[in-house]
Amino acid sequence: MVENRPFLNILTHAVLIIGVLFTGFPIWMALVASTHGPEALSISPIPMWFGDQAIANYSTLLSGGLAEAGGVPVGRMMLNSLIMALGITFGKIVVSILAAYAIVYFRFPLRMVFFWLIFITLMLPVEVRILPTFDVITRLDLLNSYAGLCLPLIASATATFLFRQFFLTVPDELVEAARIDRAGPMRFFWDILLPLSRTNIAALFIILFIYGWNQYLWPLLVTTDEGFYTVVMAIQRMVNSGEQLPVWHYIMGTAILGMLPPIAVVIAMQRLFVRGLVESEK
């Protein structure tokens, strides 16, 4: 039984409030800065409350093209980031769950060797193999394309390992019941394993979506056409604007806009995400 100690309750709440303030203050400052003009951010003290330029700034970002960001509207870059993040997320989940299903439920020669070969790729992230991967994408003529942005990042040893570990906990009685009912491999996979894997898929979806959304190095290499720039690349280009002064009100506005899709995904799938991390009963 947990003891009810008022002092500990006050202490834990104080720590949580301080943590929220430390985490939320930079976001608050970015939001405030995005509602002011450039002159307000070049003087001291920096304003701590909203300005009157919010509509103009965000309208310019979403529909207009900034020279500092390649002349492409941030709305288009957010769409590119969304397509890339969803492509990577769905691709990783589909490939990983099918690979784990084959490794656990099919008996074929060297299946564990293949599993460990997949697992070893954890030691080879895209930054390590970026040159040969770029060479392959170039030879396949996939530069400046959504396929080139997504395909090299689809394979995931981590997701394959997690799905394999989950499938190993599924009772053998379910497999026997499916055989008695004459359910084929795909029927068993579709009607039994997928519903049981819903919370795990949700947890991985959030993690992989944020991973895909925050990609910077790979899109920077495979995109030379401004029409395929992502929102992370937009922020970097605005900050490194050469001899010009950074347009901080637009940079902060782009950062706020870039945070919205991951936040929306986390909020929408929060309950399933928590269940996928802590649920132990099958």
Rosetta silent file (secondary structure, phi, psi, omega in degrees, C-alpha in Angstrom):
SEQUENCE: MVENRPFLNILTHAVLIIGVLFTGFPIWMALVASTHGPEALSISPIPMWFGDQAIANYSTLLSGGLAEAGGVPVGRMMLNSLIMALGITFGKIVVSILAAYAIVYFRFPLRMVFFWLIFITLMLPVEVRILPTFDVITRLDLLNSYAGLCLPLIASATATFLFRQFFLTVPDELVEAARIDRAGPMRFFWDILLPLSRTNIAALFIILFIYGWNQYLWPLLVTTDEGFYTVVMAIQRMVNSGEQLPVWHYIMGTAILGMLPPIAVVIAMQRLFVRGLVESEK
SCORE:     score description
SCORE:     0.000 S_00000001
   1 L     0.000  134.058 -179.070    0.000    0.000    0.000 S_00000001
   2 L   -81.153  128.368 -179.436    1.308    3.434   -0.956 S_00000001
   3 L   -76.997  141.879  178.997    1.588    5.780    1.996 S_00000001
   4 L   -95.199  101.118 -179.632   -0.098    9.156    1.742 S_00000001
   5 L  -115.443  112.959 -177.171    2.474   11.739    2.803 S_00000001
   6 H   -56.641  -38.649 -178.820    1.478   15.372    2.132 S_00000001
   7 H   -62.785  -42.748  179.427    5.094   16.564    2.045 S_00000001
   8 H   -66.310  -36.967  177.162    6.021   14.045   -0.667 S_00000001
   9 H   -62.018  -44.506  179.283    2.937   14.992   -2.678 S_00000001
  10 H   -64.316  -41.353 -178.978    3.903   18.659   -2.541 S_00000001
  11 H   -64.555  -46.287 -179.187    7.522   17.847   -3.441 S_00000001
  12 H   -64.700  -39.896  177.441    6.624   15.675   -6.420 S_00000001
  13 H   -65.827  -37.586  178.158    4.162   18.260   -7.737 S_00000001
  14 H   -64.084  -42.081  178.320    6.781   20.995   -7.331 S_00000001
  15 H   -63.792  -42.810  179.053    9.320   18.943   -9.279 S_00000001
  16 H   -62.958  -42.697 -179.645    6.777   18.279  -12.030 S_00000001
  17 H   -64.288  -42.826  177.865    5.847   21.965  -12.269 S_00000001
  18 H   -62.938  -40.993  177.640    9.511   22.997  -12.470 S_00000001
  19 H   -62.765  -40.819  178.081   10.090   20.372  -15.169 S_00000001
  20 H   -64.171  -40.692  179.437    7.102   21.633  -17.171 S_00000001
  21 H   -64.152  -44.662  179.416    8.370   25.215  -16.904 S_00000001
  22 H   -63.875  -37.258 -178.867   11.862   24.268  -18.066 S_00000001
  23 H   -77.310  -40.110 -173.449   10.435   22.267  -20.961 S_00000001
  24 H   -84.404  -20.727 -176.172    7.681   24.652  -21.949 S_00000001
  25 H   -62.812  -45.255  176.789    9.495   27.991  -21.641 S_00000001
  26 H   -60.508  -37.355  178.618   11.508   27.645  -24.901 S_00000001
  27 H   -66.089  -41.030  177.051    8.318   26.637  -26.727 S_00000001
  28 H   -60.306  -44.258 -179.931    6.520   29.646  -25.242 S_00000001
  29 H   -64.807  -38.894  177.508    9.321   31.958  -26.363 S_00000001
  30 H   -64.779  -41.312  179.028    9.261   30.502  -29.874 S_00000001
  31 H   -64.874  -43.283  178.713    5.494   30.979  -30.047 S_00000001
  32 H   -64.453  -44.644 -178.268    5.733   34.567  -28.809 S_00000001
  33 H   -62.192  -30.984 -178.450    8.616   35.382  -31.180 S_00000001
  34 L   -73.239   -7.709 -179.284    6.613   34.104  -34.151 S_00000001
  35 L  -104.877    5.926  179.378    3.945   36.765  -33.534 S_00000001
  36 L  -112.845  166.894  172.956    6.303   39.776  -33.684 S_00000001
  37 L   -83.382  173.002 -177.299    8.108   41.535  -36.471 S_00000001
  38 H   -66.204  -29.994 -177.341   11.895   41.319  -36.966 S_00000001
  39 H   -69.256  -30.799 -178.239   12.572   44.633  -35.271 S_00000001
  40 H   -69.900  -24.098 -177.404   11.015   43.507  -31.961 S_00000001
  41 H   -94.691   -1.797 -179.762   13.450   40.578  -31.681 S_00000001
  42 L  -101.132    3.315  179.145   16.573   42.633  -32.359 S_00000001
  43 L  -120.070  163.517  178.709   16.266   44.790  -29.245 S_00000001
  44 L  -113.900  138.066    2.301   16.536   44.044  -25.538 S_00000001
  45 L   -82.870  155.986  177.050   14.543   42.918  -23.669 S_00000001
  46 L   -69.871  136.294 -178.735   12.909   40.337  -25.902 S_00000001
  47 L   -61.935  143.856 -178.698    9.101   40.542  -25.679 S_00000001
  48 L  -108.316   -0.489  179.928    7.465   37.945  -23.444 S_00000001
  49 L  -128.645  163.133 -174.610    3.910   38.386  -24.728 S_00000001
  50 L   -61.941  146.252  175.077    2.205   37.963  -28.088 S_00000001
  51 L   -99.154 -166.152 -176.524    2.532   40.588  -30.785 S_00000001
  52 L  -109.637   14.002 -177.468    0.185   41.687  -33.556 S_00000001
  53 L  -107.650   15.492 -174.188    1.985   40.072  -36.504 S_00000001
  54 H   -62.470  -49.728 -176.574    0.836   36.468  -35.995 S_00000001
  55 H   -63.239  -44.231 -178.812   -1.610   36.323  -38.921 S_00000001
  56 H   -64.934  -43.542 -178.102    0.781   38.052  -41.321 S_00000001
  57 H   -64.739  -48.612 -177.461    3.770   35.903  -40.310 S_00000001
  58 H   -71.407  -30.411  175.077    1.992   32.569  -40.507 S_00000001
  59 H   -65.972  -41.900  177.621    0.228   33.496  -43.743 S_00000001
  60 H   -63.363  -41.736 -179.343    3.585   34.327  -45.293 S_00000001
  61 H   -65.381  -45.696 -172.440    5.080   31.056  -44.064 S_00000001
  62 H   -77.673  -34.543 -173.860    2.237   28.802  -45.202 S_00000001
  63 H  -114.258  -26.946 -179.774    1.412   30.353  -48.563 S_00000001
  64 L   -92.879  165.522  178.576    4.338   32.572  -49.526 S_00000001
  65 L  -109.537  121.968  179.086    7.829   31.533  -50.461 S_00000001
  66 L   -89.256  134.079  178.659   10.758   32.805  -48.410 S_00000001
  67 H   -62.071  -33.394  179.968   14.036   33.306  -50.228 S_00000001
  68 H   -66.313  -23.249 -179.109   15.863   32.064  -47.122 S_00000001
  69 H  -106.404   19.350  178.865   14.018   28.722  -47.390 S_00000001
  70 L    89.467    9.089  178.808   14.506   28.237  -51.114 S_00000001
  71 L    76.510   13.672 -178.168   11.434   30.178  -52.181 S_00000001
  72 L  -107.481  134.639  176.803    9.074   27.313  -51.268 S_00000001
  73 L   -59.518  144.715  179.241    6.098   27.821  -48.910 S_00000001
  74 H   -63.451  -30.393  176.778    6.490   26.138  -45.546 S_00000001
  75 H   -58.570  -40.484  177.506    3.113   24.497  -46.132 S_00000001
  76 H   -67.215  -39.889  178.775    4.597   22.589  -49.082 S_00000001
  77 H   -65.853  -36.534  176.428    7.624   21.588  -47.002 S_00000001
  78 H   -65.350  -37.314  176.240    5.346   20.317  -44.227 S_00000001
  79 H   -63.474  -42.176  176.849    3.499   18.229  -46.821 S_00000001
  80 H   -61.142  -43.756  178.231    6.826   16.781  -47.976 S_00000001
  81 H   -63.574  -38.478  179.496    7.766   15.988  -44.377 S_00000001
  82 H   -65.624  -44.367  178.730    4.362   14.384  -43.794 S_00000001
  83 H   -62.556  -43.160  179.620    4.640   12.181  -46.888 S_00000001
  84 H   -65.002  -45.693 -178.361    8.161   11.161  -45.907 S_00000001
  85 H   -64.119  -44.252  179.416    7.242   10.457  -42.277 S_00000001
  86 H   -67.674  -39.374  178.137    4.150    8.418  -43.196 S_00000001
  87 H   -62.316  -44.452  178.157    6.004    6.530  -45.924 S_00000001
  88 H   -64.935  -42.976 -176.378    8.815    5.591  -43.547 S_00000001
  89 H   -64.973  -53.511 -179.381    6.399    4.701  -40.747 S_00000001
  90 H   -64.692  -39.340  179.209    4.057    2.486  -42.754 S_00000001
  91 H   -62.660  -45.771  179.262    6.952    0.942  -44.663 S_00000001
  92 H   -62.344  -43.834 -177.483    8.858    0.058  -41.499 S_00000001
  93 H   -65.814  -45.669 -177.993    5.787   -1.411  -39.798 S_00000001
  94 H   -64.476  -48.916 -178.878    4.711   -3.508  -42.800 S_00000001
  95 H   -63.912  -42.375 -175.722    8.177   -4.854  -43.559 S_00000001
  96 H   -69.836  -42.169 -177.182    9.013   -5.498  -39.906 S_00000001
  97 H   -70.138  -34.927  176.977    5.781   -7.233  -38.954 S_00000001
  98 H   -70.409  -39.650  178.211    5.923   -9.517  -41.997 S_00000001
  99 H   -64.466  -44.120  179.143    9.589  -10.340  -41.352 S_00000001
 100 H   -64.802  -38.654  178.745    8.882  -11.112  -37.688 S_00000001
 101 H   -62.648  -43.391  179.705    5.864  -13.246  -38.645 S_00000001
 102 H   -65.792  -40.030 -177.227    7.954  -15.288  -41.076 S_00000001
 103 H   -68.459  -37.013 -174.633   10.771  -15.767  -38.549 S_00000001
 104 H   -84.095  -41.600 -167.507    8.486  -16.885  -35.702 S_00000001
 105 H  -107.240   -3.829  178.769    5.806  -18.970  -37.435 S_00000001
 106 L  -116.970  138.598  179.655    7.530  -20.464  -40.484 S_00000001
 107 L  -103.409  105.450  178.936   10.142  -23.179  -40.352 S_00000001
 108 L  -139.016  156.743 -175.814   12.694  -22.673  -43.109 S_00000001
 109 L   -60.546  138.912  174.157   16.466  -23.230  -43.257 S_00000001
 110 L    63.601   26.065 -177.881   18.697  -20.611  -41.632 S_00000001
 111 H   -64.738  -38.064  178.464   15.750  -18.568  -40.378 S_00000001
 112 H   -71.155  -30.140  175.130   17.613  -17.583  -37.174 S_00000001
 113 H   -63.769  -43.190  177.954   20.661  -16.673  -39.245 S_00000001
 114 H   -63.722  -39.138  178.852   18.489  -14.289  -41.243 S_00000001
 115 H   -61.928  -45.263 -178.973   17.069  -12.856  -38.036 S_00000001
 116 H   -70.296  -29.686  173.714   20.517  -12.151  -36.608 S_00000001
 117 H   -64.428  -40.080  175.625   21.634  -10.663  -39.905 S_00000001
 118 H   -64.611  -43.379 -176.710   18.688   -8.272  -39.640 S_00000001
 119 H   -65.377  -35.002 -179.180   19.487   -7.569  -36.002 S_00000001
 120 H   -63.927  -25.656 -179.668   23.152   -6.806  -36.772 S_00000001
 121 H   -64.226  -11.128  172.880   22.041   -3.940  -39.022 S_00000001
 122 H   -59.318  -27.070  179.835   21.330   -2.013  -35.797 S_00000001
 123 H   -81.425   -3.131 -177.836   25.062   -1.337  -35.818 S_00000001
 124 L  -124.011   73.101  176.465   24.801    0.235  -39.279 S_00000001
 125 L   -66.624  171.466 -174.194   22.537    3.291  -39.116 S_00000001
 126 L   -62.372  -28.462  179.499   21.955    5.332  -42.244 S_00000001
 127 L   -65.845  -30.814 -179.134   24.764    7.751  -41.295 S_00000001
 128 L   -76.916  -39.934 -177.119   27.302    4.904  -41.455 S_00000001
 129 L  -102.405   27.305 -170.703   26.137    3.500  -44.793 S_00000001
 130 H   -70.450  -34.206 -179.043   25.147    6.811  -46.304 S_00000001
 131 H   -68.644  -51.597  177.301   27.640    6.778  -49.205 S_00000001
 132 H   -64.237  -34.052  177.835   26.730    3.348  -50.640 S_00000001
 133 H   -64.968  -42.177  177.639   23.044    4.078  -50.016 S_00000001
 134 H   -63.772  -38.001  178.567   23.329    7.366  -51.887 S_00000001
 135 H   -63.628  -42.070  178.552   25.120    5.573  -54.736 S_00000001
 136 H   -63.822  -45.477 -179.652   22.293    3.031  -55.018 S_00000001
 137 H   -62.865  -36.746  178.512   19.623    5.743  -55.017 S_00000001
 138 H   -66.347  -44.020 -179.826   21.541    7.644  -57.693 S_00000001
 139 H   -66.143  -29.941  177.562   21.859    4.572  -59.914 S_00000001
 140 L   -84.180    1.521  179.012   18.134    3.886  -59.520 S_00000001
 141 L    57.614   47.628 -179.678   17.396    7.488  -60.556 S_00000001
 142 L  -111.229   11.753  174.576   15.461    8.188  -57.342 S_00000001
 143 L   -66.237  147.923 -179.544   16.982   11.544  -56.472 S_00000001
 144 L    54.999   51.803  177.185   14.418   14.301  -55.888 S_00000001
 145 L  -150.434  155.943  178.162   11.578   11.849  -55.351 S_00000001
 146 H   -67.792  -32.618  176.971    9.477   10.647  -52.456 S_00000001
 147 H   -63.231  -41.254  178.207   10.656    7.089  -53.102 S_00000001
 148 H   -66.054  -30.874  177.846   14.254    8.230  -52.693 S_00000001
 149 H   -72.453  -35.351 -169.852   13.361    9.953  -49.430 S_00000001
 150 H   -97.666  -45.272 -168.597   11.548    6.957  -47.941 S_00000001
 151 H   -56.094  -45.916 -177.413   12.913    3.665  -49.296 S_00000001
 152 H   -65.693  -16.122 -176.958   16.421    3.680  -47.750 S_00000001
 153 H  -104.569    7.025 -174.137   14.949    4.311  -44.292 S_00000001
 154 L   -77.279  -42.513 -177.140   12.184    1.699  -44.377 S_00000001
 155 L   -62.926  135.152 -176.814   14.083   -1.352  -43.110 S_00000001
 156 L  -142.069  109.616  175.968   14.042   -1.493  -39.300 S_00000001
 157 H   -70.199  -33.371 -178.868   15.799   -4.115  -37.219 S_00000001
 158 H   -63.513  -48.749  179.931   14.372   -2.603  -34.023 S_00000001
 159 H   -64.388  -39.744  177.551   10.753   -2.967  -35.112 S_00000001
 160 H   -60.803  -44.088  179.510   11.415   -6.502  -36.396 S_00000001
 161 H   -63.179  -44.021 -178.798   12.926   -7.468  -33.047 S_00000001
 162 H   -64.722  -42.976  177.608   10.004   -5.973  -31.071 S_00000001
 163 H   -66.068  -38.629  177.739    7.397   -7.722  -33.189 S_00000001
 164 H   -61.334  -45.778 -179.585    9.306  -11.003  -32.937 S_00000001
 165 H   -63.755  -35.432  178.156    9.430  -10.759  -29.160 S_00000001
 166 H   -69.178  -43.697 -179.201    5.713  -10.027  -29.055 S_00000001
 167 H   -62.923  -30.933  178.642    4.809  -12.933  -31.348 S_00000001
 168 H   -67.769  -19.875  178.910    6.797  -15.291  -29.124 S_00000001
 169 L   -89.842   -7.918  178.620    4.441  -14.421  -26.250 S_00000001
 170 L   -70.397  128.445 -177.132    1.299  -15.310  -28.209 S_00000001
 171 L   -58.425  142.038  177.704   -0.090  -18.605  -26.801 S_00000001
 172 H   -65.424  -22.036  179.454    0.419  -21.689  -28.953 S_00000001
 173 H   -61.604  -31.046  177.946   -3.252  -22.530  -28.362 S_00000001
 174 H   -66.855  -38.990  177.850   -4.214  -19.754  -30.767 S_00000001
 175 H   -65.104  -44.217  179.494   -2.103  -21.323  -33.485 S_00000001
 176 H   -64.583  -40.388  178.870   -3.651  -24.744  -32.841 S_00000001
 177 H   -63.771  -38.395  178.050   -7.159  -23.283  -32.834 S_00000001
 178 H   -65.642  -37.827  177.567   -6.482  -21.590  -36.160 S_00000001
 179 H   -66.592  -40.491  178.690   -5.270  -24.889  -37.624 S_00000001
 180 H   -62.837  -38.324  178.991   -8.375  -26.702  -36.378 S_00000001
 181 L   -80.795    4.898  178.252  -10.547  -24.027  -38.005 S_00000001
 182 L    60.685   36.596  174.795   -8.530  -24.492  -41.199 S_00000001
 183 L   -83.148  130.084  178.452   -7.322  -20.913  -41.208 S_00000001
 184 L   -74.657  175.349 -178.406   -4.403  -20.367  -43.542 S_00000001
 185 H   -57.557  -44.446 -178.286   -1.250  -18.454  -42.642 S_00000001
 186 H   -71.986  -33.339  176.561   -2.536  -15.120  -43.939 S_00000001
 187 H   -65.723  -42.240  176.837   -5.953  -15.605  -42.314 S_00000001
 188 H   -62.410  -42.344  179.686   -4.237  -16.299  -38.982 S_00000001
 189 H   -65.148  -45.294 -173.316   -2.034  -13.260  -39.463 S_00000001
 190 H   -74.979  -40.591 -172.636   -4.873  -10.936  -40.480 S_00000001
 191 H   -92.718  -20.756 -175.517   -7.593  -12.045  -38.043 S_00000001
 192 H  -116.424  -55.627 -174.164   -5.551  -12.954  -34.948 S_00000001
 193 H   -69.780  -42.941 -178.386   -2.051  -11.479  -34.894 S_00000001
 194 H   -61.934  -46.998  176.332   -2.858   -8.039  -36.267 S_00000001
 195 H   -60.845  -37.245  177.900   -5.634   -7.300  -33.724 S_00000001
 196 H   -68.091  -25.660 -176.620   -3.372   -8.521  -30.922 S_00000001
 197 L   -91.330    7.311 -172.446   -0.559   -6.294  -32.217 S_00000001
 198 H   -58.675  -47.407 -177.708   -2.650   -3.115  -32.312 S_00000001
 199 H   -67.752  -37.074  176.947   -1.105   -1.485  -29.240 S_00000001
 200 H   -65.366  -40.207  177.894    2.429   -2.421  -30.310 S_00000001
 201 H   -63.765  -40.917  179.716    1.786   -0.989  -33.767 S_00000001
 202 H   -63.378  -43.406  178.929    0.471    2.234  -32.209 S_00000001
 203 H   -62.576  -44.474  178.780    3.542    2.607  -30.001 S_00000001
 204 H   -67.914  -33.924 -179.311    5.876    2.003  -32.931 S_00000001
 205 H   -59.434  -45.815 -179.142    3.823    4.315  -35.150 S_00000001
 206 H   -64.164  -47.132 -177.881    4.451    7.284  -32.875 S_00000001
 207 H   -63.043  -44.313 -177.224    8.161    6.557  -32.482 S_00000001
 208 H   -73.013  -33.935  177.872    8.720    5.947  -36.190 S_00000001
 209 H   -63.302  -45.777  178.741    6.627    8.936  -37.276 S_00000001
 210 H   -64.980  -37.408  176.742    8.713   11.299  -35.143 S_00000001
 211 H   -60.485  -46.623 -179.694   11.865    9.578  -36.441 S_00000001
 212 H   -69.543  -38.017 -178.605   10.796   10.135  -40.041 S_00000001
 213 H   -65.299  -36.461 -175.268    9.551   13.679  -39.438 S_00000001
 214 L   -88.552    5.220  179.889   12.860   14.778  -37.858 S_00000001
 215 L   -62.129  134.465 -179.764   15.096   13.372  -40.602 S_00000001
 216 L  -127.541  -50.654 -172.117   17.586   15.959  -41.790 S_00000001
 217 H   -64.604  -46.768 -177.155   20.817   14.464  -43.176 S_00000001
 218 H   -66.213  -47.970  175.509   19.277   12.062  -45.696 S_00000001
 219 H   -59.153  -33.306  179.114   16.794   14.564  -47.231 S_00000001
 220 H   -63.477  -31.590 -178.162   19.629   17.085  -47.431 S_00000001
 221 H   -82.051  -40.400 -169.605   21.619   14.647  -49.608 S_00000001
 222 H   -95.801   -0.043  179.802   18.946   13.311  -51.947 S_00000001
 223 L  -121.590  117.149  170.441   17.026   16.530  -52.640 S_00000001
 224 L  -111.781  -12.387  176.182   18.391   19.314  -54.797 S_00000001
 225 L   -87.753  124.619 -178.104   14.966   20.385  -56.021 S_00000001
 226 H   -58.712  -24.328 -179.876   13.392   22.953  -53.684 S_00000001
 227 H   -67.345  -13.497  179.226   10.000   21.317  -54.256 S_00000001
 228 H  -110.697   11.040  177.113   11.124   18.314  -52.161 S_00000001
 229 L   -65.500  146.785  177.224   12.583   20.238  -49.212 S_00000001
 230 L  -102.219  169.227 -175.278   11.326   19.225  -45.778 S_00000001
 231 H   -68.045  -31.550  176.713   10.412   21.490  -42.887 S_00000001
 232 H   -66.001  -38.972  176.341   13.576   20.558  -40.944 S_00000001
 233 H   -65.656  -34.488  178.773   15.653   21.629  -43.936 S_00000001
 234 H   -62.029  -44.061  179.784   13.687   24.903  -44.054 S_00000001
 235 H   -62.928  -42.861 -179.491   14.650   25.739  -40.481 S_00000001
 236 H   -64.321  -40.715 -179.155   18.314   24.973  -41.170 S_00000001
 237 H   -68.145  -35.897  178.741   18.354   27.109  -44.324 S_00000001
 238 H   -68.237  -39.306 -179.654   16.716   30.024  -42.508 S_00000001
 239 H   -68.131  -44.967  179.891   19.231   29.898  -39.657 S_00000001
 240 L   -94.390   70.516 -175.270   22.232   29.653  -42.018 S_00000001
 241 L   -92.735   19.886  177.443   21.207   32.516  -44.262 S_00000001
 242 L    74.309 -132.049 -177.022   24.745   33.530  -45.176 S_00000001
 243 L   -77.536  -16.108 -179.999   25.585   37.200  -44.803 S_00000001
 244 L   -77.607  154.981  175.673   21.985   38.156  -44.071 S_00000001
 245 L   -73.732  139.329  177.931   20.636   38.318  -40.545 S_00000001
 246 L   -59.879  138.955  177.901   18.452   35.321  -39.613 S_00000001
 247 L   -86.936   83.733 -169.583   14.727   36.046  -39.833 S_00000001
 248 H   -64.284  -32.767 -179.968   14.029   34.847  -36.315 S_00000001
 249 H   -66.946  -35.371  176.011   10.283   35.521  -36.356 S_00000001
 250 H   -75.564  -35.520  178.340    9.921   33.269  -39.410 S_00000001
 251 H   -63.028  -45.898  179.818   12.333   30.694  -37.961 S_00000001
 252 H   -65.943  -38.442  177.244   10.341   30.462  -34.748 S_00000001
 253 H   -64.189  -40.874  177.238    7.070   30.274  -36.690 S_00000001
 254 H   -64.944  -38.942  177.483    8.429   27.442  -38.830 S_00000001
 255 H   -62.927  -42.097  178.857    9.595   25.617  -35.696 S_00000001
 256 H   -64.307  -44.964  178.450    6.115   25.934  -34.160 S_00000001
 257 H   -62.925  -37.755  179.921    4.462   24.682  -37.351 S_00000001
 258 H   -68.593  -19.581  178.589    6.944   21.804  -37.529 S_00000001
 259 H   -83.252  -20.733 -170.647    5.977   20.709  -34.018 S_00000001
 260 H   -65.495  -49.067 -179.674    2.248   20.461  -34.705 S_00000001
 261 H   -60.031  -46.837  176.330    2.013   17.138  -36.655 S_00000001
 262 H   -60.430  -39.222  178.083    4.120   15.099  -34.164 S_00000001
 263 H   -62.952  -41.662  179.664    2.157   16.595  -31.262 S_00000001
 264 H   -62.957  -40.715  179.259   -1.122   15.733  -32.993 S_00000001
 265 H   -64.955  -43.656 -179.454    0.013   12.132  -33.564 S_00000001
 266 H   -63.788  -44.002 -179.687    1.099   11.733  -29.931 S_00000001
 267 H   -65.132  -42.931 -176.758   -2.176   13.170  -28.597 S_00000001
 268 H   -67.040  -32.113 -174.309   -4.328   11.090  -30.936 S_00000001
 269 L  -116.074   20.871 -175.308   -2.546    7.817  -30.114 S_00000001
 270 H   -61.789  -45.325 -176.405   -1.451    8.482  -26.547 S_00000001
 271 H   -64.033  -45.756  178.717   -3.654    5.863  -24.918 S_00000001
 272 H   -66.922  -33.809  178.899   -2.640    3.103  -27.322 S_00000001
 273 H   -62.541  -46.322  179.667    0.994    4.198  -27.046 S_00000001
 274 H   -65.208  -42.867  178.257    1.013    3.802  -23.253 S_00000001
 275 H   -62.750  -37.524  179.575   -0.785    0.469  -23.460 S_00000001
 276 H   -66.848  -26.582 -179.939    1.704   -0.750  -26.027 S_00000001
 277 H   -85.478  -32.149 -171.681    4.593    0.052  -23.694 S_00000001
 278 H  -112.024  -13.656 -174.547    3.194   -1.343  -20.436 S_00000001
 279 L   -70.388  132.062 -179.496    0.639   -3.976  -21.400 S_00000001
 280 L  -118.894  -18.511 -178.632    1.748   -7.477  -20.422 S_00000001
 281 L   -88.396  136.798  179.315   -1.432   -9.533  -20.702 S_00000001
 282 L  -111.631    0.000    0.000   -2.223  -11.089  -24.066 S_00000001
